[in-house]
Amino acid sequence: MALLSIDGLSVHYYTLSGIVRAVDDVSLNLELGEWVSIVGESGSGKSTLGFSTIRLTPPPGRIVGGSIVFNGVDIVKAPDSVLRKIRGREISMIFQDPMTSLDPLRTVGSQLKEVVEDHGIGRGKEAGEIAKRGLLSVGLPENAFYSYPHQLSGGQRQRVAIAIATVLRPKLLIADEPTTALDVIVQKSIMDLLEDYNRKGMSVLLITHDVALASERSRKIAVMYAGELVEFGDTRSVIEDPLHPYTQLLIRSVPDVVGEKRLTYIPGEPPDLRRPPSGCRFHPRCPFADSMCKVERPKQTVISGRAVLCHYAGTVKVRD
């Protein structure tokens, strides 16, 4: 049985200007010790999927369909008392900006210590020692325990966020753009740290717009577009032989440092999810779209072990 099984998940935001269909009928599995990356443009529903996995969808968002089963527990239906025990202990999340997720008025140590005490792992001095070990495990000196967030660099704050998320050694770590606004050297050290936890058996769900970063680390890649999962499968297969036109264009838009391929871009913009296009949501930007794509929504098909949402999956290729 998969550690995490998301089946037919739909999440809507109820706004004054209309219903935003941020996640629409998404299904994916993640095994214990596996690393899965979710990639796609901004606004594709990646972060909403991550927040919904621990039922922290920000208002006015609401899970309107599907199930999220983690280690045998349906997160969607579980009472708050059960969720409080799962969050932090079994599933943890690294949020995009540690400066907004950390309390600026409290020391780093007190925030780490609170996580330990809230879950009954330790009290007082014992909790403090566990918190200090958590900081050491992410490469921070022990004196960081007494620092406030504004006294640390961006990379150090991100390490604090990772320490808070991993101090109790959860089974699943959700990392939402954990390297945003960090330079490439710090980015590598953060990703090496996550990879080290993954090697020790912790499952990782990485949310990123960086396809190159995802391809270097993950075992599987899930590609999202306009709230839908358009391709999901083994990383090497997805990168080397993408079956969905959007995946093909997304990969071709990644700069090639060697300069052996022509850099391309995806024409147009992602749709307004209050009024998504009829048929295939990618059809206004797809070079292969025909009349069927404009009126008939594609059904997910499985090709060579990969789930693909396209009428012509595997039969069309983007060329120079």
N, C-alpha and C positions, 0 to 999 in steps of 0.2 A: 504493500500500500504506500502511495506517495505521502511524503511529509506534508505537502501543501497541494490541495486540489481545488482549483477554481473552475467552476462549471456554469456557463451561461450568465456570467455576472454583468449586470447593467446598473449604472449609476447615473442619476440625473441631478442637475442643479436647477432648482425652481426659482427663477429670477422674475423681476417685474417685466422684463422684456421678452420672456418666453422660457421654455424648458430647454436647457442645454444637455444634450445627450452625450455626456463626457466619456462614458464607457458603455459599449453596446454589445451584449452577448459575447463576452470574452471568456475563453476557456484555456487553461494551461495547468500543467503539473510540474512540481519540483520535488526531487527526491532528497533524502537525507544526505548531506555532504555535497550536494550539487550546487553549481554556480550558474544561474540563469540571468542574462542581461535583457532588459527591455529598452529598445531604442526607437527613435522617431523624432519628428520635429516638435518644437514647442507647441503645446495645445493639442497633442495627439491623445492625451488621456493617461500618460505614463504615471505621473505623480498621483492622480486620482486613484488609479489601480493600486498603487502602493499604500496609500492612506486607507483605502477600503479594506485591504488585507488584514488590518488590525482594527477595523471599524472606527477609524478616526476621520472619516470623510468630513471636511469642513462644511459648515452650514453656508448656503442653503442646500447642500448636497444630501442625497438620500439614495441608499441602495434599494432599487426597485425590483430586482429580479436576480435569480441565480443563487448559488451557494459558494461558500468559502470554507472548506473543511481542512483544518490544521490538526494533524496528529489525532484524528478521530473526532474533533470538536467542530461543529458548525459555527463559525464566527458570526455569521449573520443572525442566527437565532439564539446564541448564548446570552445568558443574563449578564448584567454589568459586573456582578460579583466574580463570575468566572473569568471575564475579560481582564479584570484588574490583576488576577493571578497570572494570566498568560502574558500580558504586556510587560516587557522588561525581563521577565524570567524565561519565557519560552520563545517569544518573538520580540525583537527590538528593532528600532528604526533610527537611522542617522538622517537628520533633516538637512535640507539644502544649505541653509545659512546658520552656522553655529552662533553667530552674534545675536540672532533673534530667538534661537532655541535655548540659549543659556541665560540664566537670570543675572543681569549686570550688577545687582546689589548684593550678591552672595558670592563667597569664595568658591572656587572650583571644587575644593575638598568637601565643602558642606553639601554641594549638589550631588556629588558622587556618593557621599555617605548616606544621603537621604534615600537613594535608590536601594542601597543595601538594607537599610533599616525597614523601609516600607514593605519589603518582601520577606522580612523575618529571618534574614541570613545572619545578622549580627546586630549588636547594640553597642553604643558608646565607643569605647576604645577599640573594641574588636572590629566594629564597622569601619572605623577610621583606618585601621591597618589594611583591611580588605580594599578600601578605596585607594589607599596609597599604592598597593600592589597593582591595582587597575591602571593607575597612571604610569607606573614603571613598565607595565606590559605594552604600552603604546609608545614607549620611548621618551617619556617626559620625566624630568628630574623630580625628586620627592618634594622639593620646595614649591613646585607648581601647585601643590595641595593648598597652599595658603594664598595663592594669587587670585585676583579678580579677572574676569574674561577680558576686560580692556587692557590688561597688563601683558597679555599674550599676543603673539603674532597670529595671522590667519591660519597658518599650518598647525600651530600649537592648539588653537581653539578647536580645529577640526579633530585633532587627536583626543582632546577632552571629550568631544561629542562621541567619538568612537569608544572611548573608555567607559562612558556612561552607558552606551548601548551594549557593551560586551562584558562588563564587570561580572555579570551573573552567568556568563557563558550560555547564551540562549541557543536554541537549536536552529533558529532562522534569524538572519540579519538582513533587514531591508535598508539599502543605501540609496538615498534619493539625491542624485547629483553630488556625491561627496567631495568632488574635486573642483567644483565651480569656483572661479576667481582665484585659483591657486596656480603658481607657476609650475612649469613641467617637472622641475626637480622635486618639489613638494608633492606634486600629483603622483609621481612614481612611488615615493615613500609611503603615501597613504594607500595606494593600490597594493603595494607589497605587503603592507600590514593586513589588509583585508584578505589577501591571498594566503597569508600565514594562518589566519583563523580558519579559512576554508580548508586548508590542508589538514588541520587538526579536527575536522569533522563538522564544522559549522556551515550550514547552507547559506548561500548568499543570493539575494535578489537585487541586482544592480539596476538602477534606473538612470539612464544617461542619454544625451543626444549625440554623444561621441561614439560613432560606429567603430572607429579604429581602436579606441580604448576597450570597448566591449569585446572586439574580436581577439584581443591579446589575452584576455583573462578568462572569459566565460566558456562553459561547456556547451551551453545552448543559447540561442538568441531568439527573442520574440520581437517582431517588428510591428509597431502600432501606427495606424493612420486614422485620423478623424474618429477616434473612439473605438476603432475595430482592430482586432489582431489579424493582420493580413498575411503574415508568414511566421512560422515557429518551427525550429528544428535545430539539428546539430550545427554548431558554429562554423565549422570548416565548410560544410555543405552550403550553408546559407551565404557565406562570404564568397566562396569560389564559384558557386553556380546558383545564384538567386533565381527563384521561379516567379516571383511577383514583380510586375513592372516598377512598382514603387520601391521595392527593395533594390532592384537593379539601379535605379536612378539615385537612390540614397547612397549606395556604395560608390557610385561613380562621381559623386559630389565631394568625396573625401580627397583632399590634396595628396598628390603622390610626390614624396620628397625626391625620388629618383628622377622624376620627370618623364617616365616612359609612357604615361597615358595622358590623354586629353582630359582636362578638368571640365566637368559639365555641371549644370544646375537643373533643378526641377522647376519648370515654368509654372507661373501662377502662384496661388497661396492656398493654404489649408482652408476648408470650408467653414462657414459659420455653423456651429453645431446646434444652434437653435432652429436652423432651417437647412439640414444636410441635403445634399443632392439626392435625387431619386436614383434608383438602380445602384450601381457601384459608386461608392463615395469618392473614389479616385478618378472617375471617368473625365471630369473637366480638365485634368492635368495629364492624363494618360495618352501617350502617342499611339496606342493601339485601340482606343475605345471606338466601338461601333454603336449602332442603334440599340442592340440588345443590352450593352453595358449601361446605356442611359435610362433604361426602364426596368430592368430586371436585376434584383439584388443577387449577387453571386452566393453560392453555397460553399461552405468549407469542404475542400477535398484533401485527401492525403496522398502525396506523391513521394515515393522513396523515403517514407518515414517522416515527411514534413507536412504540416498542416498549412494550406494555402487558400486564401480567399480571393479567387479570380476565375472568371469564365474561361480564360485561356492560359491557365497556370502551366508553366513549363513549355509552352508552344511559341512564345514570343520572346525576342531578345532585343534589348536596346543596343543600337550600333552607333559608331561615330558618324 
